[in-house]
Amino acid sequence: MPEAIHPILAVNSKDGKLRTTIGKSRTRGPKKTYMPLEITEHEREGILVLKLKGRLTVGAETTAFRDRITALAARNLVLDLAGIDFIDSTGLGALVVCATSLRKNGGNIKLLNLNRRNIELLVMTKLATIFEIFTDEQDAVNSYFPDRRIKSFDILDFVQKMKQDE
């Protein structure tokens, strides 16, 4: 019988931030190692910033991620996805479910620091239209305050640059 996968909560003694590790390392093939999903939390001006590291794919990681986000109920969140190297259809679904759940309860999700592949994925699936995307954490936090200036991610500019690179 395979080992059960449980979330592990730990506080990093160096920075005092809450760190959640979900799953376990897996090796596929001779050299590929997939890390479990790690979630680090910190608050900035009353907005909860969740820094994700690993993969947002089918399995216990995505289920626990979805449960963690929906447990936050009506919070405004920024998801820093700089450490997410791969998102599959289940991970996309989890992002949509979380955003819908939070919005129904008066909260919201903003996405931060997506890599090129993940931006392309959101553009191709047209999910870039339902998420605000940012490249700077302060801009993402400022987006929750209507009186502040923000610089949103320009999807049209990104798509035009993709076409030039082809």
Summary of the structure (lengths in Angstrom):
residues: 166
radius of gyration: 16.4
end to end distance: 48.1
largest distance: 55.6
contacts: 472
relative contact order: 0.12
helix: 34%
strand: 32%
